Amino acid sequence: MKKHLPNAITCMNLFCGCLAVYFSFHGNMVLAAYLVGLAAVLDFMDGMLARLLKAYSEIGKQLDSLADMVSFGVVPGVLMFHLIQASLEGQSSFLGLSPTVFPFFGFLITIFSALRLAKFNIDTRQTTSFIGMPTPACTIFVSSLPLILANDGFGVSEIILNPFLLTFLTALLSYLLVAEIPLFALKFKNLTWKDNSVRFVFVIMAAVLAAVFQFVAIPFIIALYILLSIIKPSYS
């Protein structure tokens, strides 16, 4: 029975992703964003539980990837679709395309998420770190935007709902998903500063940003994660 627990949690991750898609298309992107957060927690838990119970299996590996494709592949594309759609409200065209057509550009993130997950499954270099942005990080970035819009205490709604910015972010995130950029994983083998300095710095700075700027901090925390990985590429 114990060996099935990680897979059960993975299925809960998948269910959260399905619900997020449903609520996104029914006008509740905020609830969808919270479901993404829950899916990310479950995604972390299934791997941790599999290690604790030594319940590794090939089906578990494949199931995890398929669940991630929905929760961290389809969902960010759907959210970006709706964000671009909202940014084009009232416009007759954008970059020569109809405002009913251009929002589908957001699904570029879904396509590159699939490429990212396929590469991860066959890349033996990504056992203790990552090459390219992990799909959960990309999805958390995108899902933070509706949360910022719903709790905009800093007056940044007009900046976020700019179709040029959203188009740029879609292209940038899609590139980062498959870029040959080494990124550290938040896996602590021990608690020594020498072996985990970049992780400690990231956690401390992320906590400070979150405490001060709340939801607005999330995109900057993801950007900090990438920046620290580039600045300090040598880590265990």
Backbone as a ProteinNet text record, in pm:
[ID]
protein_1_A
[PRIMARY]
MKKHLPNAITCMNLFCGCLAVYFSFHGNMVLAAYLVGLAAVLDFMDGMLARLLKAYSEIGKQLDSLADMVSFGVVPGVLMFHLIQASLEGQSSFLGLSPTVFPFFGFLITIFSALRLAKFNIDTRQTTSFIGMPTPACTIFVSSLPLILANDGFGVSEIILNPFLLTFLTALLSYLLVAEIPLFALKFKNLTWKDNSVRFVFVIMAAVLAAVFQFVAIPFIIALYILLSIIKPSYS
[TERTIARY]
81.7	0	85.4	193.5	278	336.7	367.1	431.6	340.7	208.7	113.9	87.7	135.2	109	167.2	293.7	345.8	263.1	219.6	139.5	2.9	-52.3	-180.4	-166.7	-55.5	-31.5	-10.4	58.5	76.8	-58.1	-148.9	-283	-359	-335.9	-397.1	-341.6	-212	-149.8	-220.5	-240.5	-308.6	-450.5	-521.6	-658.8	-661.8	-564.9	-555.1	-535.3	-453.4	-432.4	-560	-636.2	-763.6	-861	-867.7	-955.4	-911.2	-780.4	-728.3	-769.2	-763.3	-807.8	-956.2	-1035.4	-1180.7	-1212.1	-1154	-1185.9	-1130.3	-1019.4	-966	-1065.8	-1123.9	-1219.7	-1356.4	-1375.1	-1499.4	-1475.7	-1369.2	-1345.5	-1288	-1236.2	-1179.2	-1031.2	-950.9	-807.8	-739.7	-798.6	-739.4	-744.2	-860.3	-871.2	-779.8	-771.6	-681.7	-538	-498.9	-362.4	-335	-432.3	-415	-404.8	-479.5	-471.8	-335.3	-274.9	-138.9	-42.4	-60.8	24	9.8	-113.5	-137.3	-74.5	-87.1	-26.6	124.7	186.5	331.4	372.7	294	322.5	311.3	207.5	188	299.3	344.8	453.5	581.7	604.1	720.5	703	581.2	555.3	567	522.3	526.9	670.7	760.2	899.8	963.9	933.2	989.7	941.4	812.5	756.5	813	833.3	891.7	1031.7	1108.8	1243.9	1238.6	1147.7	1137.6	1093.7	999.7	946.3	1022.5	1118.7	1192.5	1094.8	995.5	888.2	904.5	1025.7	1050.3	990.1	937.6	886.3	884.2	891.8	889.3	753.6	646.8	514.3	497.6	560.1	555.4	625.2	739	813.8	732.2	669.6	590.3	464.5	401.3	280.8	311.6	424.6	465.4	482.3	544.4	566.1	434	342.8	213.2	129.2	134.7	62.2	119.6	252.7	317.9	281.1	258.9	223.7	91	0	-128.4	-113.6	-65.1	-59.1	41	153.6	259.7	290.3	199.6	215.7	91.4	-20.4	-147.3	-194.5	-189.8	-242.6	-176.2	-42.5	15.8	-21.4	-35.9	-79.6	-220.3	-308.6	-447	-450.6	-374.3	-371.5	-317.4	-210.4	-154.8	-252.8	-323.5	-427.5	-527.8	-577.5	-677.8	-619.2	-493.7	-430.1	-413.3	-366.3	-351.6	-488.2	-586	-722	-773	-750.3	-793.4	-718.9	-592.1	-511.9	-554.4	-619.7	-661.4	-807.4	-872.1	-1013.8	-1033.6	-1122.1	-1150.9	-1066.6	-962.9	-878	-930.9	-911.4	-960.3	-858.9	-730.2	-625.9	-500.1	-410.1	-281	-177.8	-74.4	30.8	-28.4	-134.4	-196.7	-291.5	-313.2	-401.6	-524.6	-631.4	-755.2	-733.6	-796.9	-785.1	-847.7	-924.8	-977.7	-879.7	-782	-684.1	-552.6	-504.7	-371.5	-354.3	-455.8	-435.2	-387.2	-411.3	-365.1	-212.7	-145.7	0.2	45.8	-39.7	-5.5	20.8	-37.6	-18	120.7	200.6	340.2	409.5	369.4	425.8	394.4	274.5	236.5	322.9	346.2	428	570.3	629.2	767	776.4	668	666	674	602.7	608.6	750	814.4	952.3	1044.9	1023.1	1104.1	1091	969.6	947.2	1003.6	991.2	1046.8	1199	1261.7	1406.9	1450.3	1375.6	1411.4	1409.2	1314.1	1298.3	1415.5	1487.7	1596.5	1733.4	1737.6	1863.9	1924	2033.3	2096.7	2172.2	2186.8	2256.9	2171.4	2041.3	1949.9	1905	2001.4	1969.4	1974.8	2070.5	2083.9	2061.9	2046.1	2019	1936.1	1910.7	1828	1904.3	1863.7	1910.2	1786	1774.7	1653.6	1557.3	1464.4	1369.4	1274.7	1261.2	1164	1022	936.5	799.3	723.1	741.2	669.3	708.7	836.5	881	815	808.5	742.4	595.4	529.4	386.5	358.4	442.5	425.1	439.8	534.1	551.3	421.7	368.8	248.5	128.3	112.3	-4.7	0.3	118.3	126.5	62.1	54.5	2	-145.3	-233.6	-372.3	-383.1	-296.5	-299.2	-259	-160.5	-118.8	-231.9	-297.7	-408.7	-523.5	-547.8	-658.8	-624.3	-496.3	-452.1	-350.1	-389.6	-295.2	-282.2	-201.2	-177	-66.4	-0.1	111.6	79.4	-43.3	-84.9	-12.4	5.8	81.5	-8.3	-139	-230.4	-213	-198.5	-182.6	-53.1	49.1	176.7	162.1	96.7	80.6	-8.7	-120.4	-214.3	-174.6	-49.5	4.5	32.9	-32.7	-15	128.1	204	343.8	425.3	400.5	472.1	435.9	308	264.6	318.5	325.8	383.8	532	601.7	744.8	765.9	684.5	698.7	671.9	572.8	543.5	663.2	723.2	839.3	959	982.3	1097.2	1084	968.1	947.8	959.6	907.6	917.6	1063.6	1142	1285.5	1355.9	1327.7	1395.7	1364.9	1248.3	1212.1	1307.5	1359	1444	1587.3	1619.2	1753.5	1856.8	1977.4	2087.1	2151.3	2069.8	2114.7	2105.6	2218	2212.7	2149.7	2052.1	1983.2	1988.1	2009.7	2021.2	1884.9	1886.7	1765.9	1765.2	1647.9	1637.8	1640.4	1747	1765.4	1888	1865.1	1972.2	2022.7	2144.8	2205.3	2250.4	2286.8	2324.6	2293.7	2328.4	2295.8	2419.2	2529.9	2651.6	2641.5	2699.4	2698	2778.4	2889.9	2978.1	2905.8	2828	2760.9	2627.9	2575.2	2440.6	2429.9	2542.3	2539.6	2437	2431.1	2338	2193.7	2168.2	2032.9	1992.3	2083.3	2053.6	2028.4	2112.6	2095.9	1961	1925.7	1798.5	1680	1682	1570.1	1553.6	1664.2	1658.3	1605	1660.8	1617.2	1472.3	1433.6	1295	1198	1235.8	1150.2	1132.7	1240.6	1234.4	1145.6	1165.7	1084.5	936.4	906.9	767.6	703.9	781	728.6	697.6	778.4	762	660.7	672	592.1	479.1	469.4	362.5	357.1	239.5	227.3	315.4	335.3	418.3	559.8	601.7	738.5	761.7	656.5	675.1	751.9	715.6	794.9	940.7	964.5	1101.7	1178.1	1108.6	1172.9	1215.9	1131.3	1167.4	1285.9	1283.1	1394.8	1523.2	1510.5	1625.8	1683.5	1597.5	1639.9	1727.1	1683.1	1759.6	1889.9	1883.3	2002.1	2108.8	2069.9	2166.3	2228.2	2149.9	2202.1	2307.7	2285.4	2381.6	2508.2	2490.5	2603.8	2690.1	2626.3	2699.3	2664.2	2721.7	2686.8	2747.9	2843.1	2907.8	2843.7	2764.2	2698.9	2679.7	2661	2643.3	2496.6
-121.2	0	126.8	125.3	244.8	287.1	188.2	220.8	299.7	298.8	370.1	513.9	548.9	683	795.4	785	891.7	910.8	801.4	811.8	873.7	845.5	905.2	1057	1101.3	1245.5	1308.5	1236.7	1285.6	1303.9	1210.1	1221.3	1340.8	1372.2	1492.3	1618.7	1617.4	1726.8	1744.2	1633.8	1636.3	1690.1	1649.2	1695.1	1846.7	1897.1	2042.5	2115.2	2056.7	2117	2119.4	2010.6	2004.7	2110.7	2122.5	2223.4	2365	2386.8	2518.8	2556.4	2460	2485.2	2520.8	2442.7	2465.4	2606.1	2643.4	2773.6	2888.7	2866.9	2970.9	3004.8	2901.5	2923.3	2966.9	2967.2	3018.6	3149.7	3218.5	3354.6	3368.3	3261	3270.1	3233.4	3324.2	3298.9	3299.1	3370.9	3376.6	3238.9	3174.4	3040.1	2944	2960.2	2876.3	2893.2	3017	3043.5	2975.3	2978.5	2910.5	2758.8	2706.2	2562.9	2525.8	2617.3	2596.1	2585	2672.2	2665.4	2532.8	2483.8	2354.8	2242	2251.4	2150.1	2147.5	2265	2271.8	2204.9	2226	2161	2009.7	1964	1820.4	1761.6	1838.3	1792.8	1773.7	1860.6	1847	1727.5	1710.2	1604.6	1465.2	1446.7	1311.1	1261.9	1351.3	1313.2	1286.2	1372.9	1355.7	1224.4	1195.3	1072.8	948.7	960.2	846.4	816.2	920.8	899.6	840.4	890	841.3	694.9	659.4	522.7	430.2	490.4	415.4	346.5	426	373.1	423.6	410.9	453.4	351.4	399.5	310.2	384.3	309.6	371.1	434.4	370.1	427.3	557.5	561.6	684.2	798.7	768.8	869.7	923	833.2	875	949.6	902.6	968.3	1109.9	1126.6	1258.4	1354.6	1308.3	1392.8	1430.1	1333.4	1359.9	1456.7	1440.7	1532.8	1673.5	1682.3	1812.4	1880.4	1800.9	1859.1	1933.9	1883.4	1952.2	2070.3	2042.8	2146	2256.9	2219.3	2317	2335.4	2287.6	2305.9	2365.7	2297.1	2347.3	2470.3	2462.4	2570.8	2706.2	2717.5	2850.2	2903.4	2812.6	2857.1	2913.1	2846.7	2893	3028.4	3041.3	3167.5	3280.6	3253.6	3357.9	3393.9	3295.1	3320.8	3422.4	3401	3490.4	3626.9	3630.2	3759	3843.3	3782	3855.5	3899.5	3811.6	3844.9	3968.2	3970.6	4084.8	4212.1	4199.7	4317.2	4376.9	4297.2	4344.1	4386.7	4386.6	4423.5	4565.8	4580.3	4710.8	4747.3	4665.7	4693.5	4620.7	4682.4	4622.6	4526.4	4546.4	4455.8	4474.7	4376.8	4386	4314.7	4386.8	4334.4	4273.3	4338.1	4295.4	4178.5	4130.3	4016.2	4056.8	3982.7	4006.6	3980	4058.3	4033.9	3902.6	3838.9	3706	3596	3629.2	3531.6	3540.6	3662.3	3679.6	3615	3612.7	3550	3405.5	3336.4	3198	3189.2	3302.5	3307.4	3260.5	3279.3	3237.7	3089	3009.5	2865	2822.4	2920.8	2890.3	2835.8	2884.6	2835.1	2687.7	2646.8	2505.3	2418.3	2465	2388.7	2372.2	2481.6	2473.2	2401	2400.4	2320.3	2172.7	2131.5	1992.1	1956.2	2046.9	2023	2013.4	2101.2	2101.7	1968	1921.2	1796.4	1676.4	1677.8	1568.3	1565.4	1683	1690.6	1643.7	1684	1646.9	1495.1	1430.4	1285.2	1204.6	1262.7	1187.5	1248.8	1357.2	1428.7	1380.6	1306.5	1252.6	1358.4	1479	1585.9	1647.1	1622.9	1694.7	1610.3	1546.3	1465.7	1548.1	1640.9	1722.9	1870.8	1909	2047.5	2046	2164.1	2173.3	2239	2206.3	2276.7	2339.2	2469.3	2537	2553.1	2646.5	2675	2557.9	2512.1	2406.7	2454.9	2365.7	2406.2	2462.8	2410.5	2472.6	2619.1	2652	2790.8	2881.8	2835	2912.2	2932.4	2827	2834	2924.3	2917.9	3005.3	3151.1	3179.1	3315.7	3362.2	3282.1	3321.8	3332.5	3237	3236.8	3348.2	3404.6	3516.8	3642.9	3653.2	3775.4	3798.9	3696.9	3720.3	3755.2	3697.3	3728.5	3873.5	3920	4061	4153.5	4117.7	4199.8	4206.5	4095.6	4090.8	4156.5	4175	4235.4	4345.4	4436.9	4536.6	4656.4	4640.3	4750.7	4843.1	4807.8	4888.8	4956.3	4941.7	5008.8	4962.8	4831	4779.4	4708.9	4719.2	4648.4	4691.1	4821	4869.9	4820.3	4804.7	4753.4	4607.2	4528.3	4385.5	4363.6	4436.8	4418.7	4501.1	4488.8	4551.4	4439.3	4437.7	4324.5	4305.6	4415.4	4403.4	4332.3	4367.8	4302.8	4154.6	4123.3	3984.2	3901.9	3962.5	3893.8	3866.7	3967.8	3951.9	3843.5	3844.7	3744.7	3603.8	3591.2	3460.7	3407.9	3494.6	3453.4	3423.7	3506.8	3489	3360.3	3337.9	3217.8	3091.7	3097.8	2983.2	2951.8	3056.2	3035.6	2977.5	3033.2	2988.8	2842.6	2794.7	2655.8	2556.8	2592.8	2499.8	2550.4	2663.1	2720.3	2632.6	2630.9	2554.3	2636.6	2669.1	2747.5	2659.9	2633.3	2551.3	2628.9	2568.4	2630.4	2535.5	2591.6	2506.9	2454.4	2340.5	2283.3	2310.5	2326.7	2353.6	2222.8	2148.8	2022.7	2036.3	2033.9	2048.7	1910.6	1875.9	1749.7	1758.3	1879.6	1906.6	2052.9	2102.7	2241.4	2329.9	2288.7	2370	2484.2	2598.9	2715.5	2689.4	2619.8	2594.5	2522	2422.4	2341.6	2400.7	2497.8	2547.5	2699.5	2768.2	2914.6	2978.9	2934.3	2995.5	2968.1	2852	2818.6	2902.2	2918.2	2999.4	3144.9	3198.9	3337.1	3353.8	3258.3	3266.3	3261.6	3167.9	3153.2	3278.8	3333.7	3453.9	3572.7	3595.1	3708.6	3692.1	3569.4	3544.1	3572.4	3533.6	3557.2	3706.6	3781.9	3927.2	3991.7	3953.7	4009.6	3978.1	3855.4	3814.5	3890.5	3912.6	3983.4	4129.3	4189.7	4332	4354.3	4276.8	4304.2	4203.8	4099.9	3999.8	3939	3935.7	3868.8	3933	4063.5	4133.7	4078.4	4020.7	3969.8	3844.6	3768.9	3637.2	3642.9	3729.5	3734.4	3770	3857.2	3897.2	3783.7	3701.6	3586.1	3485.7	3463.7	3373.4	3430.7	3562.5	3627.1	3616.4	3630.4	3617.4	3476.4	3377.8	3238.3	3217.3	3273.3	3259.4	3336.9	3458.4	3543.6	3480.4	3428.2	3364.1	3240.5	3167.8	3050.1	3087.5	3200.2	3246.3	3302.1	3377.8	3438.1	3332.6	3231.5	3126.3	2991.1	2961.2	2835.2	2710.3	2725.9	2608.7	2578.5	2475	2435.9	2285.5	2226.4	2081.7	2048.6
0	0	0	80.8	92.7	-41.1	-125.6	-251.8	-345.8	-319.3	-404.3	-357.3	-238.1	-184.5	-270.9	-315.3	-400.7	-528	-589.2	-710.7	-682.1	-564	-526.5	-512.9	-455.5	-441.9	-579.1	-667.6	-804.5	-872.8	-850.6	-908.9	-852.6	-725.2	-666	-730.8	-761.5	-836.3	-970.7	-1040	-1169.9	-1156	-1051	-1029.4	-1006.5	-931.1	-909.3	-1041.4	-1128.8	-1259.7	-1341.8	-1337.2	-1410.2	-1358.2	-1225.6	-1166.3	-1204.2	-1208.7	-1244.9	-1387.1	-1478.3	-1615.7	-1616.4	-1542.6	-1537	-1487.2	-1372.8	-1314.5	-1398.5	-1467.4	-1555.5	-1665.2	-1725.1	-1833.8	-1783.4	-1652	-1594.7	-1521.2	-1559.3	-1512.3	-1374	-1315.9	-1181.2	-1184.8	-1238.6	-1248	-1111.5	-1015.9	-881.7	-815.4	-821.4	-764.6	-840.4	-971.9	-1051.9	-1005.3	-973.7	-928.3	-794.2	-703.9	-575.3	-595	-688.7	-718.8	-774.9	-849.6	-898.3	-781	-681.8	-563.4	-491.2	-480.3	-416.4	-498.5	-631.3	-718.8	-701.6	-685.2	-666.5	-535.1	-429.8	-301.1	-315.2	-382.4	-402.6	-489.3	-587.4	-673.8	-594.1	-497.3	-409.1	-315.6	-266	-168.3	-227.5	-352.1	-407.7	-423.3	-465.8	-478.5	-343.6	-245.9	-112	-49.9	-67.9	-11.6	-79.9	-211.8	-285.1	-234	-200.3	-147.3	-6.7	77.3	214.6	219.6	131.9	131.6	38.1	-35.3	-137	-234.1	-274.2	-359.7	-502.3	-556.6	-693.9	-790.6	-900	-1003.4	-1135.5	-1244.8	-1377.5	-1403	-1357.5	-1378.6	-1299.5	-1180.6	-1101.5	-1172	-1233.2	-1308	-1424.7	-1499.3	-1614.8	-1571.2	-1464.3	-1413.9	-1367.4	-1300.2	-1252.6	-1368.9	-1476.1	-1592.9	-1660	-1668.4	-1731.2	-1647.4	-1515.1	-1427.4	-1439.2	-1443.9	-1457.4	-1588.8	-1693.3	-1821.8	-1812.9	-1730.8	-1713.5	-1617.9	-1497.5	-1393.3	-1424.2	-1487.3	-1512.4	-1661.4	-1745.3	-1889.6	-1951.1	-1934.2	-1987.8	-1910	-1777.9	-1694.6	-1721.8	-1725.2	-1751.6	-1889.6	-1988.7	-2120.9	-2117.2	-2042.4	-2028	-1956.3	-1848.6	-1775.2	-1861.1	-1936.1	-2021.4	-2133.5	-2185.9	-2285.6	-2232.6	-2110.8	-2053.3	-2018.1	-1974.1	-1942.8	-2068.9	-2176	-2302.2	-2353.3	-2340.9	-2383	-2307.4	-2176.2	-2094.7	-2133	-2168.3	-2204.3	-2338.3	-2421.9	-2555.4	-2559.3	-2445.2	-2441.1	-2493.3	-2588.5	-2646.1	-2766.3	-2796.7	-2911.6	-3035.1	-3151	-3275.6	-3336	-3303.8	-3353.1	-3270.6	-3280.2	-3212.2	-3297.9	-3333.6	-3421.1	-3549	-3595.5	-3720.5	-3707.6	-3584.4	-3563.5	-3483.4	-3502.8	-3429.4	-3280.4	-3191.9	-3048	-3004.9	-3091.6	-3059.5	-3098.2	-3182.2	-3230	-3153	-3128.5	-3071.2	-2933.9	-2846.6	-2714.6	-2720.9	-2832	-2843.2	-2842.5	-2860.4	-2850.8	-2712.9	-2612	-2475.8	-2463.4	-2554	-2547.8	-2596	-2638.2	-2668.6	-2544.3	-2427.5	-2301.6	-2283	-2320.4	-2310	-2399.7	-2521	-2616.2	-2563.5	-2514.9	-2466.3	-2332.4	-2256.3	-2133.6	-2168.5	-2274.6	-2319.1	-2363.5	-2436.4	-2479.2	-2358.8	-2261.5	-2139.8	-2064.6	-2047.2	-1974.3	-2049.5	-2181.8	-2262.1	-2251	-2254.7	-2240.4	-2102.2	-2000.2	-1862.9	-1844.3	-1907.7	-1890.4	-1946.4	-2043.6	-2106.1	-2079	-2003	-1977.7	-1845.8	-1852.5	-1731.8	-1651.9	-1706.8	-1635.9	-1525.7	-1527.3	-1439.3	-1319.3	-1256.2	-1138.3	-1009.6	-999.9	-878.6	-905	-1030.1	-1067	-1194.7	-1248.8	-1368.5	-1482.4	-1604	-1723.4	-1785.3	-1773.3	-1816.1	-1699.9	-1713.5	-1606.2	-1581.8	-1458.3	-1428.8	-1456.7	-1503.1	-1536.1	-1415.8	-1293.2	-1180.8	-1160	-1178.3	-1160.8	-1263.6	-1387.8	-1494.3	-1460.5	-1414.5	-1385.2	-1266.3	-1163.6	-1048	-1090.2	-1180	-1232	-1297.3	-1389.8	-1463.8	-1370.5	-1280.5	-1192.5	-1088.8	-1066.9	-973	-1030.3	-1161.8	-1224.4	-1191.5	-1201.1	-1157.2	-1009.5	-926	-783.1	-759.1	-833.9	-821	-865.2	-975.3	-1026.2	-925.5	-856.1	-759.9	-626.9	-600.4	-473.5	-502.3	-588.6	-639.2	-545.8	-444	-352.9	-399.5	-510.1	-560	-693.5	-742.2	-864.8	-989.6	-1003.6	-1118.4	-1220.8	-1204.2	-1294.4	-1439.3	-1461.3	-1598.2	-1660.4	-1578.9	-1629.9	-1670.1	-1585.1	-1614	-1734.5	-1741.4	-1851.4	-1973.2	-2006.2	-2127.4	-2226.3	-2341.5	-2433.8	-2481.1	-2490.4	-2531.9	-2423.6	-2297.1	-2186.9	-2179.8	-2189.8	-2181.6	-2298.5	-2414.6	-2531.3	-2508	-2455.3	-2424.9	-2320.1	-2214.3	-2108.8	-2161.5	-2249.6	-2309.3	-2386.2	-2467.8	-2547	-2457.4	-2355.4	-2266	-2184.1	-2126.1	-2045.9	-2131	-2252.8	-2343.7	-2373.4	-2394.6	-2419.8	-2297.7	-2178.9	-2057.4	-2024.7	-2063.8	-2037	-2103.7	-2220.4	-2295.2	-2310.4	-2246.6	-2259.1	-2187.9	-2241.1	-2180.6	-2068.5	-1969	-1854.6	-1729.5	-1661	-1538.8	-1423.2	-1358.6	-1245.6	-1125.4	-1007.3	-889.5	-845.4	-779	-721.1	-571.3	-513.9	-370.4	-291.4	-310	-238.4	-148.9	-18.6	78.7	119.9	78.8	122.2	267.2	309.3	447.5	474.2	591.6	626.6	635.7	572.4	575.5	474.9	512.9	424.7	297.7	312	198	85.3	118.7	16.7	-29.8	45.9	15.1	15.6	-3.5	8.3	-84.2	-209.8	-304.7	-264.5	-206.7	-163	-42	54.2	171.8	132.1	44.8	-0.1	-68.6	-152.5	-224.1	-127.7	-33.9	59.9	145.1	193	277.1	198	78.5	-2.9	-47.9	-80.4	-122.5	-7.8	113.3	229.4	256.1	241.4	262.6	156.4	30.6	-77.8	-57.3	-19.9	0.1	115.9	222.9	339.6	307.5	222	191	79.3	-26.8	-146.6	-171.2	-89.7	-100.2	-240.8	-304.7	-434.5	-541.8	-532.3	-631.3	-631.6	-519.4	-508	-591	-621.1	-682.3	-814.3	-910.3	-1034.2	-1008.9	-911.3	-880.9	-812.2	-735.3	-671.9	-777.6	-877.8	-987.8	-1065.1	-1089.6	-1158.9	-1076.2	-943.5	-853.9	-861.9	-867.2	-878.3	-1002.4	-1113.7	-1238.7	-1229.6	-1174.9	-1165.3	-1076.8	-961.5	-871.4	-935.9	-1013.9	-1081.9	-1184.5	-1252.4	-1352.9	-1286.9	-1178	-1108.3	-1041.8	-982.5	-911.3	-972.6	-1087.7	-1156	-1094.4	-1003.4	-942.8	-808.2	-803.1	-679.8	-684	-566.4	-561.3	-547.2
[MASK]
++++++++++++++++++++++++++++++++++++++++++++++++++++++++++++++++++++++++++++++++++++++++++++++++++++++++++++++++++++++++++++++++++++++++++++++++++++++++++++++++++++++++++++++++++++++++++++++++++++++++++++++++++++++++++++++++++++++++++++

